[in-house]
Every structure is written in structure tokens, then in C-alpha cells.
């Protein structure tokens, strides 16, 4: 007898989210995974957690709750007439951890995980998710509209920001590698 898992469970099998959490973003980079998880798995989000590492060892964890004063930020930026970079990040001291998804027809990669220290790019890795589960932010957490006025956060733990990250530089790197 073969049991089939629901699509939502299949899409997050590589995620670093717990059984009581839902996956809001997942980026696979070889052995490492970056996951954005929300708890509880239904109702108003009481904790939003970023985890980076492997199933065996989480190397970095950052959690925002209504009581701990931590938060995540979101922004969307048009980088091409047919490509928009949607972003969610958090700052830990002077280091910014940035998750992105690219939507539109001129995307050089579906998503990236970047680490920035000031204006220096410390890490810029392309997500290598399967085509069936591209790196994308859950639309019940944040909505990125085609117009700025359509964009909004659906959680008090994720604040809409009006500041841009250097996404043109982060995505241009991959474009240059391919010789475009």
C-alpha cells in the first residue's frame, strides 16, 4: 500500500521547520538549507524563525516573537521591466541575512540567500530547489504586488521596509557567470 503525502508536506520535506511549524520559504544550496518557518502552523503567527544548516546541524537560528523585540523585514524591487526581486531579511548586529525570490520572465535565478556586512557581500548563493518547489515566500505571510501599494506584510513579525538591498548586484553576479 502506497500512502501519498499532501502536496504541502512534500514541498517542505527538506525544510528545517518543526512539526508544529509551516514553511514560509525554503532555499536549498547543496548540503545546506535556509528555511523560514512560522508557528503555529495555523492562525496568527506567534513565532517566525529562520534556520540555516542541515537536518543534522542547524548552524544559525533567529526567531521573532511578539515579546522578544526582534522582527523580519520585507521589500520588493523591480530590477528589469520583466523581473522583480522579493526580499525578506533580518539583521543580527552588523550582518544582514537576505532571502530573495525572483518573479518574472527575466530572472537569472529563482532565488538566492545572501549575507551582507555593511556594503560587503559575504555570501551570495543561488537556491537549487527542484522545479516543483522553487524558492518562494508564502503569500499568507507577505504579499508582493505588481505595484508598491499592493504589497504588504500579513504578520506583525514581518515589517514592510522602504529600503533597498543591493539585489541588482547579487543577481547580476549570476548573469555575468553565464556570459549574458
Buried (B, 14 or more C-beta within 10 A) or exposed (E): EEEEEEEEEEBBEBBBBEEEBBBBBBBBBEEBBBBBBBBEBEEEBBBBBBBBBEEEEBEEEBBBBEEEEBBBBBBBBEBBEEBBBBBBBBBEEEEBBBBBBBBBEBBBBBBBBBBBEEEEBEEBBBBEBEEEBBBBBBEEBBBBEEEEEEBEBEBEBBEBBEEEBBBBEBBBBBBEEEEE
